Amino acid sequence: MDVHALGWAGLGLVVVILITIDIVGHVRTPHAPSMRESARWTAFYVSLAVVFGLIIWGIYGGQYAGEYFAGYITEYSLSVDNLFVFIIIIGAFRVPREFQQKVLLSGIIIALVLRLIFILVGAAVIQNFSWVFYLFGAFLLYTAYSQAREGSGGPAEQDEGYHENAVVRLIRRVMPVSEGFVGDKMLHRAHGKTFITPLLICIFALGTADLMFAVDSIPAVFGLTKEPYIVFAANAFALLGLRQLYFLIDGLLDRLVYLHYGLAAILGFIGAKLVIHALHENELPFINGGEHWDVIPEPTILVSLAWIVGVLTITVLTSLAKNRKDARIAAAERAVAQARAAQQRHVIPEAPADRRPAGGVASVAGSATDGVSGRGPATDPADPADADDAPGAEDRVDEGTGRRE
């Protein structure tokens, strides 16, 4: 594939135009995009990537177009891994939602520059540093463990994790860091000093996180095509559509109650995959004598995608099932509470003890209702015939005759 300089210039111009549109349309007017807006822009970027592939088809033929589409799908799928890590990092730094677009776009720009450097240097240089995959894999395994703990520990442990962030401690040693966000500023000058804001630290964290995944994803795309132009185009369109996809998925996070466990499973799988890849490319003398160790087969892209999609599907289904169960329980509890409240409103309050008649409440109620309840005729104390039958009347018996008087 002989790509003219104009081809590189055209691709670069498209990337610059898209970034400019994002800056003018989204970053300069900070706001939290809705689900509909995020879905619309996600569809726009996917459609644009398809159009670019059709242009390659028309200029260079179906072979290179097929390589581009395969690389784009692979890169876009692997970029979903970045997306969940971005969610973790942005949540840990507690970036206000209206500033998250600026953080994401800045991180994506850094990622594009770093990935372009990787692509131009080539896969051969990346293979010379295969031992780095051990570090990346170990980091992801630790992150997976942290996610599992956060899922069982709740917000309290998440707050502690934010205050103990290692990136913040490292950068604080170099430059002073402001205690909180200063709008959407990256640098803040006060008291004669220049402070780094948490916004810039978060951007740095996103850039380094994407660099970690780029080392894994770029060789995967190079396995599909050896053309740097196609590799960079696939990376560019995948990353530029990642920002809106973030908000599209992030809008569902409140309903995904088991997301931490799903993220732990995904990150743990990717971490293990990176360690296996490092073993296959092993050059460390204290591991297998410095020889490659390929006893454990490395998962293919299809297996990785199946694992990610499967875990996410299970996470979504179980989360929605729990939401429905919690809603039913809450509705039942509200119904019981309403029934008890209605019952209490219809209960006749008992009179205080100091106001009760001598016969008690029961005797008063009974005597008051006997005449109207049909249980017997009311007695008239003035009637001699009723006097003997009146309640409490005593029988008088003549001792001589034994007759009742």
C-alpha positions in Angstrom: 0.0 0.0 0.0 1.7 3.2 -1.2 0.1 6.0 0.7 1.0 9.5 -0.7 1.9 12.3 1.7 -1.5 13.8 0.8 -3.2 10.7 2.2 -1.5 11.3 5.6 -2.3 15.0 5.4 -5.9 14.2 4.6 -6.2 11.8 7.6 -4.5 14.3 9.9 -6.9 17.1 8.7 -9.9 14.9 9.4 -8.7 14.2 12.9 -8.0 17.9 13.6 -11.4 18.9 12.3 -13.1 16.4 14.5 -11.2 17.5 17.6 -12.0 21.1 16.8 -15.7 20.3 16.5 -15.5 18.6 19.9 -13.7 21.5 21.5 -16.0 24.2 20.1 -19.2 22.2 20.4 -18.7 20.5 23.8 -15.6 21.6 25.7 -16.0 25.3 25.4 -19.6 25.1 26.7 -19.3 22.6 29.6 -22.4 20.5 30.1 -23.3 17.0 31.0 -24.6 15.3 27.7 -27.8 13.4 27.8 -28.2 9.8 26.8 -29.9 10.9 23.5 -27.0 13.3 22.7 -24.4 10.7 23.5 -26.2 8.0 21.3 -26.5 10.5 18.4 -22.8 11.4 18.5 -21.7 7.8 18.9 -23.7 6.8 15.8 -22.1 9.8 14.0 -18.5 8.6 14.7 -19.3 5.0 13.8 -20.8 6.2 10.5 -17.8 8.4 9.8 -15.5 5.4 10.3 -17.5 3.3 7.9 -17.4 6.1 5.3 -13.6 6.3 5.6 -13.4 2.6 5.1 -15.5 2.9 1.9 -13.1 5.6 0.7 -10.1 3.3 1.2 -12.1 0.6 -0.7 -12.5 3.0 -3.6 -8.9 4.1 -3.7 -6.8 1.1 -2.6 -9.2 -1.8 -3.1 -11.1 -4.3 -1.1 -8.1 -6.0 0.5 -6.9 -2.9 2.3 -10.5 -1.9 3.1 -11.0 -5.3 4.7 -7.9 -4.8 6.8 -9.1 -1.4 7.9 -12.5 -2.6 9.0 -11.0 -5.6 10.8 -8.5 -3.3 12.5 -11.2 -0.7 13.4 -13.6 -3.3 14.9 -10.7 -4.9 16.9 -9.5 -1.5 18.1 -12.9 -0.2 18.9 -13.7 -3.4 20.9 -10.4 -3.2 22.8 -11.0 0.5 23.4 -14.0 -0.5 25.5 -11.5 -1.8 28.0 -10.0 1.7 28.1 -13.5 3.0 28.7 -14.1 1.1 31.9 -10.7 2.1 33.2 -11.6 5.8 32.3 -14.8 5.4 34.3 -12.8 4.2 37.3 -10.2 7.0 37.1 -12.7 9.8 36.6 -14.8 8.5 39.4 -11.8 8.2 41.7 -10.8 11.9 41.0 -14.5 12.9 41.3 -14.4 15.1 38.3 -17.6 17.2 38.0 -19.8 15.8 35.2 -19.8 19.0 33.3 -16.0 19.0 33.0 -15.6 15.3 32.1 -15.8 16.0 28.4 -12.7 18.2 28.6 -10.9 15.6 30.6 -11.7 12.8 28.2 -10.9 14.9 25.0 -7.6 16.0 26.5 -6.8 12.4 27.4 -7.7 11.2 23.9 -5.5 13.8 22.3 -2.6 12.6 24.4 -3.5 9.0 23.5 -3.5 9.8 19.8 -0.1 11.4 19.9 1.4 8.5 21.9 -0.2 5.9 19.7 1.1 7.6 16.5 4.6 7.4 18.0 4.1 3.8 18.7 2.8 3.1 15.3 5.6 4.9 13.5 8.3 3.2 15.6 6.7 -0.1 14.8 5.8 -3.4 16.5 9.5 -4.5 16.4 10.4 -1.8 19.0 7.5 -2.8 21.2 8.6 -6.4 21.3 12.0 -5.3 22.7 10.2 -4.2 25.8 8.1 -7.3 26.3 8.9 -7.4 30.0 6.6 -4.3 30.4 3.6 -6.6 29.9 4.4 -8.1 33.3 4.0 -4.7 34.9 0.8 -3.9 33.0 -0.7 -7.3 33.8 0.2 -7.0 37.5 -1.4 -3.5 37.6 -4.6 -4.7 36.0 -4.8 -7.7 38.4 -4.4 -5.3 41.3 -7.0 -3.0 39.9 -9.4 -5.9 39.5 -8.9 -6.8 43.1 -9.6 -3.2 44.1 -12.8 -3.2 42.1 -14.0 -6.3 43.8 -13.3 -4.8 47.2 -15.1 -1.6 46.2 -18.1 -3.6 45.1 -18.4 -5.2 48.5 -17.3 -2.3 50.6 -19.5 0.5 49.3 -18.8 4.2 49.0 -16.8 4.5 52.2 -13.9 2.4 50.8 -14.1 4.3 47.5 -13.6 7.6 49.3 -10.5 6.2 51.1 -9.2 5.0 47.7 -9.4 8.5 46.3 -7.5 10.1 49.2 -4.8 7.4 48.9 -4.4 7.8 45.1 -0.8 7.0 44.2 -0.7 9.3 41.2 -1.7 12.3 43.3 1.0 11.6 45.8 3.7 11.2 43.1 2.8 14.4 41.3 2.5 16.3 44.6 6.2 15.7 45.1 7.1 17.5 41.9 4.6 20.4 42.0 2.0 21.7 44.5 -1.5 20.5 43.8 -4.6 22.5 44.6 -6.9 21.0 47.1 -9.9 21.1 44.8 -11.1 21.9 41.3 -10.8 25.5 40.1 -13.4 25.5 37.4 -12.1 23.7 34.4 -8.5 25.1 34.8 -5.5 22.8 34.6 -3.1 25.3 36.3 -4.0 27.7 39.0 -1.8 30.5 40.3 -2.3 31.7 43.9 0.0 33.2 46.6 2.8 33.6 44.1 2.8 29.9 43.2 1.5 27.8 40.3 -0.6 24.9 41.4 -1.6 21.8 39.4 -5.3 21.1 39.6 -6.8 17.6 40.0 -8.1 18.1 36.5 -4.6 18.0 35.0 -3.7 15.0 37.2 -6.7 13.1 36.0 -5.8 13.9 32.4 -2.3 12.5 33.0 -3.8 9.4 34.6 -6.0 8.8 31.6 -3.1 9.3 29.2 -0.9 6.8 31.0 -3.8 4.3 31.3 -4.5 4.5 27.5 -0.7 4.1 26.9 -0.9 0.8 28.8 -3.7 -0.5 26.7 -2.2 0.9 23.5 0.8 -1.4 24.0 -1.6 -4.3 23.8 -4.0 -3.2 21.2 -1.6 -1.8 18.6 0.3 -5.1 18.2 -3.1 -6.8 17.8 -4.0 -4.5 14.9 -0.5 -5.0 13.4 -1.4 -8.7 13.4 -4.2 -7.8 10.9 -2.3 -5.4 8.7 1.2 -4.2 8.3 0.3 -0.8 7.0 0.9 2.0 9.6 -1.6 4.2 7.8 -4.4 1.7 8.3 -3.3 1.1 11.9 -3.4 4.8 12.8 -6.7 5.4 11.0 -8.3 2.5 12.9 -6.9 3.9 16.2 -8.0 7.5 15.5 -11.6 6.7 14.6 -11.9 4.3 17.5 -10.6 6.8 20.1 -12.5 9.8 18.7 -15.7 7.9 19.2 -14.8 6.8 22.7 -15.7 10.0 24.4 -19.4 9.9 23.6 -19.5 6.2 24.2 -18.3 6.9 27.7 -21.3 9.1 28.5 -23.6 6.6 26.8 -22.4 3.8 29.1 -21.9 6.1 32.1 -25.6 7.0 32.0 -26.4 3.4 32.9 -24.0 3.1 35.8 -26.6 3.9 38.5 -28.6 0.9 37.4 -25.6 -1.4 37.1 -25.3 -2.3 40.8 -23.0 -5.2 40.1 -20.7 -3.2 37.8 -17.7 -3.3 40.1 -17.8 -7.1 40.0 -18.1 -7.1 36.2 -15.2 -4.7 35.9 -13.1 -6.8 38.2 -13.8 -9.9 36.0 -12.9 -7.9 32.8 -9.8 -6.3 34.2 -8.7 -9.5 35.8 -9.0 -11.4 32.4 -7.1 -8.7 30.6 -4.4 -8.6 33.2 -4.0 -12.4 33.0 -3.9 -12.1 29.2 -1.1 -9.5 29.4 0.9 -11.8 31.7 0.4 -14.7 29.3 1.6 -12.5 26.4 4.6 -11.5 28.4 5.4 -15.2 29.1 5.2 -15.9 25.4 7.6 -13.1 24.6 9.7 -13.7 27.8 13.2 -12.4 27.8 13.8 -12.2 31.6 16.7 -14.6 32.5 15.1 -15.6 35.9 11.9 -16.9 34.2 12.3 -20.1 32.3 15.9 -19.4 31.7 15.1 -16.4 29.5 13.2 -18.5 27.0 9.7 -18.0 25.7 7.2 -20.0 27.7 4.1 -20.8 25.7 2.6 -23.6 27.7 -0.6 -21.6 28.3 -2.2 -20.5 25.1 -2.9 -16.8 24.8 -6.6 -16.0 24.3 -7.5 -14.8 20.8 -9.3 -11.6 20.0 -12.5 -13.5 19.6 -12.2 -15.2 23.0 -11.4 -11.8 24.6 -14.4 -10.2 22.9 -16.6 -13.1 23.9 -15.4 -12.8 27.5 -16.0 -9.1 27.7 -19.5 -9.2 26.1 -20.4 -12.2 28.2 -19.4 -10.6 31.5 -21.1 -7.3 30.6 -24.3 -9.2 29.6 -24.4 -11.1 32.9 -23.6 -7.9 34.8 -26.5 -6.0 33.1 -29.0 -8.8 33.4 -28.2 -9.5 37.1 -28.2 -5.8 37.9 -31.6 -5.3 36.2 -33.0 -8.3 38.0 -31.9 -6.9 41.3 -33.4 -3.5 40.5 -36.7 -5.1 39.8 -36.5 -7.2 43.0 -35.7 -4.1 45.0 -38.5 -2.2 43.4 -41.0 -5.0 44.3 -39.7 -5.1 47.9 -39.9 -1.3 48.2 -43.5 -1.3 46.8 -44.6 -4.1 49.2 -43.1 -2.2 52.2 -44.9 1.0 51.1 -48.2 -0.9 50.9 -47.7 -2.3 54.4 -46.8 1.1 55.8 -49.9 2.6 54.1 -52.2 -0.1 55.5 -50.8 0.4 59.0 -51.3 4.1 58.8 -54.9 3.7 57.6 -55.6 1.2 60.4 -54.3 3.6 63.0 -56.5 6.4 61.7 -59.6 4.2 62.3 -58.8 3.0 65.9 -61.0 4.5 68.6 -58.6 6.0 71.3 -59.1 4.7 74.8 -60.2 7.2 77.4 -57.7 8.1 80.1 -57.9 6.2 83.4 -58.8 9.3 85.5 -61.8 9.9 83.2 -63.2 6.3 83.2 -66.5 5.5 85.1 -66.3 3.1 88.0 -67.7 0.3 86.0 -65.0 0.5 83.4 -65.1 1.2 79.7 -66.5 -2.3 78.9 -69.5 -2.0 81.3 -70.3 1.5 80.1 -70.2 0.4 76.5 -72.2 -2.7 77.2 -75.0 -0.9 79.1 -75.1 1.9 76.5 -75.5 -0.5 73.6 -77.7 -3.2 75.0 -80.9 -1.2 74.2 -80.0 -0.7 70.6 -78.1 -3.8 69.7 -81.0 -6.2 69.9 -79.4 -8.2 72.7 -82.2 -7.4 75.1 -84.7 -4.8 76.2 -83.5 -1.8 78.2 -84.6 -1.7 81.8 -86.4 1.1 83.5 -85.4 1.5 87.1 -88.7 3.2 87.9 -90.8 0.2 86.8 -91.3 -2.2 89.7 -91.5 -5.1 87.3 -88.1 -4.4 85.9 -86.5 -3.6 89.2 -86.0 -7.3 90.1 -84.4 -8.0 86.7 -82.2 -5.0 86.7 -78.5 -5.7 86.7 -77.1 -5.7 90.2 -80.5 -6.2 91.9 -80.4 -8.5 94.9 -83.0 -11.3 95.6 -84.9 -10.9 98.9 -86.2 -14.2 100.4 -88.6 -14.6 103.2 -87.0 -16.7 105.8 -90.3 -18.2 107.0 -91.8 -19.2 103.7 -88.7 -19.4 101.5 -90.4 -17.4 98.9 -88.9 -14.6 96.9 -90.2 -11.2 97.8 
